[in-house]
Amino acid sequence: MMKATALTLGILCLLGTIVPPALVLAGMMDNAPMKLAMLVSTVVWFVTAPLWMTAR
């Protein structure tokens, strides 16, 4: 269960690093919120990735 949750959260965080720059390019988001969203997504990704990438 924890591995599935970490995987889902990790994938959402990867989207959190891709979608905000696209929204900035589309003019739907400013730079400051984009930077914050990408920072939070990156930190959560590095926390969750080892949980679901372990070879068990």
mmCIF file of the C-alpha atoms, coordinates in Angstrom:
data_MODEL
# 
_entry.id   MODEL 
# 
loop_
_atom_site.group_PDB 
_atom_site.id 
_atom_site.type_symbol 
_atom_site.label_atom_id 
_atom_site.label_alt_id 
_atom_site.label_comp_id 
_atom_site.label_asym_id 
_atom_site.label_entity_id 
_atom_site.label_seq_id 
_atom_site.pdbx_PDB_ins_code 
_atom_site.Cartn_x 
_atom_site.Cartn_y 
_atom_site.Cartn_z 
_atom_site.occupancy 
_atom_site.B_iso_or_equiv 
_atom_site.pdbx_formal_charge 
_atom_site.auth_seq_id 
_atom_site.auth_comp_id 
_atom_site.auth_asym_id 
_atom_site.auth_atom_id 
_atom_site.pdbx_PDB_model_num 
ATOM 1  C CA . MET A 1 1  ? 0.000  0.000  0.000   1.00 0.00 ? 1  MET A CA 1 
ATOM 2  C CA . MET A 1 2  ? 2.784  2.444  0.909   1.00 0.00 ? 2  MET A CA 1 
ATOM 3  C CA . LYS A 1 3  ? 4.648  1.682  -2.301  1.00 0.00 ? 3  LYS A CA 1 
ATOM 4  C CA . ALA A 1 4  ? 1.552  2.411  -4.405  1.00 0.00 ? 4  ALA A CA 1 
ATOM 5  C CA . THR A 1 5  ? 0.924  5.660  -2.550  1.00 0.00 ? 5  THR A CA 1 
ATOM 6  C CA . ALA A 1 6  ? 4.547  6.750  -2.991  1.00 0.00 ? 6  ALA A CA 1 
ATOM 7  C CA . LEU A 1 7  ? 4.395  5.896  -6.696  1.00 0.00 ? 7  LEU A CA 1 
ATOM 8  C CA . THR A 1 8  ? 1.208  7.899  -7.210  1.00 0.00 ? 8  THR A CA 1 
ATOM 9  C CA . LEU A 1 9  ? 2.591  10.853 -5.281  1.00 0.00 ? 9  LEU A CA 1 
ATOM 10 C CA . GLY A 1 10 ? 5.863  10.642 -7.221  1.00 0.00 ? 10 GLY A CA 1 
ATOM 11 C CA . ILE A 1 11 ? 4.081  10.727 -10.567 1.00 0.00 ? 11 ILE A CA 1 
ATOM 12 C CA . LEU A 1 12 ? 1.993  13.697 -9.444  1.00 0.00 ? 12 LEU A CA 1 
ATOM 13 C CA . CYS A 1 13 ? 5.179  15.479 -8.411  1.00 0.00 ? 13 CYS A CA 1 
ATOM 14 C CA . LEU A 1 14 ? 6.739  14.835 -11.799 1.00 0.00 ? 14 LEU A CA 1 
ATOM 15 C CA . LEU A 1 15 ? 3.675  16.475 -13.313 1.00 0.00 ? 15 LEU A CA 1 
ATOM 16 C CA . GLY A 1 16 ? 4.212  19.285 -10.833 1.00 0.00 ? 16 GLY A CA 1 
ATOM 17 C CA . THR A 1 17 ? 7.563  19.996 -12.450 1.00 0.00 ? 17 THR A CA 1 
ATOM 18 C CA . ILE A 1 18 ? 6.217  19.878 -16.013 1.00 0.00 ? 18 ILE A CA 1 
ATOM 19 C CA . VAL A 1 19 ? 2.832  21.616 -15.846 1.00 0.00 ? 19 VAL A CA 1 
ATOM 20 C CA . PRO A 1 20 ? 3.761  24.924 -14.119 1.00 0.00 ? 20 PRO A CA 1 
ATOM 21 C CA . PRO A 1 21 ? 6.275  26.031 -16.798 1.00 0.00 ? 21 PRO A CA 1 
ATOM 22 C CA . ALA A 1 22 ? 3.674  25.240 -19.457 1.00 0.00 ? 22 ALA A CA 1 
ATOM 23 C CA . LEU A 1 23 ? 1.168  27.397 -17.579 1.00 0.00 ? 23 LEU A CA 1 
ATOM 24 C CA . VAL A 1 24 ? 3.697  30.244 -17.443 1.00 0.00 ? 24 VAL A CA 1 
ATOM 25 C CA . LEU A 1 25 ? 4.256  29.970 -21.179 1.00 0.00 ? 25 LEU A CA 1 
ATOM 26 C CA . ALA A 1 26 ? 0.494  30.059 -21.701 1.00 0.00 ? 26 ALA A CA 1 
ATOM 27 C CA . GLY A 1 27 ? 0.247  33.166 -19.521 1.00 0.00 ? 27 GLY A CA 1 
ATOM 28 C CA . MET A 1 28 ? -1.926 31.464 -16.926 1.00 0.00 ? 28 MET A CA 1 
ATOM 29 C CA . MET A 1 29 ? 0.595  31.576 -14.047 1.00 0.00 ? 29 MET A CA 1 
ATOM 30 C CA . ASP A 1 30 ? 3.262  33.979 -12.800 1.00 0.00 ? 30 ASP A CA 1 
ATOM 31 C CA . ASN A 1 31 ? 6.891  33.085 -12.136 1.00 0.00 ? 31 ASN A CA 1 
ATOM 32 C CA . ALA A 1 32 ? 6.786  33.134 -8.323  1.00 0.00 ? 32 ALA A CA 1 
ATOM 33 C CA . PRO A 1 33 ? 4.008  30.502 -7.934  1.00 0.00 ? 33 PRO A CA 1 
ATOM 34 C CA . MET A 1 34 ? 5.670  28.396 -10.629 1.00 0.00 ? 34 MET A CA 1 
ATOM 35 C CA . LYS A 1 35 ? 8.970  28.400 -8.755  1.00 0.00 ? 35 LYS A CA 1 
ATOM 36 C CA . LEU A 1 36 ? 7.257  27.447 -5.509  1.00 0.00 ? 36 LEU A CA 1 
ATOM 37 C CA . ALA A 1 37 ? 5.271  24.627 -7.148  1.00 0.00 ? 37 ALA A CA 1 
ATOM 38 C CA . MET A 1 38 ? 8.397  23.261 -8.802  1.00 0.00 ? 38 MET A CA 1 
ATOM 39 C CA . LEU A 1 39 ? 10.414 23.468 -5.572  1.00 0.00 ? 39 LEU A CA 1 
ATOM 40 C CA . VAL A 1 40 ? 7.776  21.626 -3.557  1.00 0.00 ? 40 VAL A CA 1 
ATOM 41 C CA . SER A 1 41 ? 7.331  19.028 -6.302  1.00 0.00 ? 41 SER A CA 1 
ATOM 42 C CA . THR A 1 42 ? 11.065 18.423 -6.519  1.00 0.00 ? 42 THR A CA 1 
ATOM 43 C CA . VAL A 1 43 ? 11.489 18.003 -2.768  1.00 0.00 ? 43 VAL A CA 1 
ATOM 44 C CA . VAL A 1 44 ? 8.536  15.611 -2.498  1.00 0.00 ? 44 VAL A CA 1 
ATOM 45 C CA . TRP A 1 45 ? 9.832  13.665 -5.527  1.00 0.00 ? 45 TRP A CA 1 
ATOM 46 C CA . PHE A 1 46 ? 13.231 13.133 -3.891  1.00 0.00 ? 46 PHE A CA 1 
ATOM 47 C CA . VAL A 1 47 ? 11.519 11.973 -0.705  1.00 0.00 ? 47 VAL A CA 1 
ATOM 48 C CA . THR A 1 48 ? 9.093  9.554  -2.372  1.00 0.00 ? 48 THR A CA 1 
ATOM 49 C CA . ALA A 1 49 ? 11.234 8.189  -5.221  1.00 0.00 ? 49 ALA A CA 1 
ATOM 50 C CA . PRO A 1 50 ? 13.420 5.923  -3.058  1.00 0.00 ? 50 PRO A CA 1 
ATOM 51 C CA . LEU A 1 51 ? 10.294 4.467  -1.448  1.00 0.00 ? 51 LEU A CA 1 
ATOM 52 C CA . TRP A 1 52 ? 8.928  3.039  -4.687  1.00 0.00 ? 52 TRP A CA 1 
ATOM 53 C CA . MET A 1 53 ? 12.166 2.525  -6.619  1.00 0.00 ? 53 MET A CA 1 
ATOM 54 C CA . THR A 1 54 ? 13.599 -0.009 -4.198  1.00 0.00 ? 54 THR A CA 1 
ATOM 55 C CA . ALA A 1 55 ? 14.090 -3.441 -5.713  1.00 0.00 ? 55 ALA A CA 1 
ATOM 56 C CA . ARG A 1 56 ? 11.926 -5.631 -3.499  1.00 0.00 ? 56 ARG A CA 1 
# 
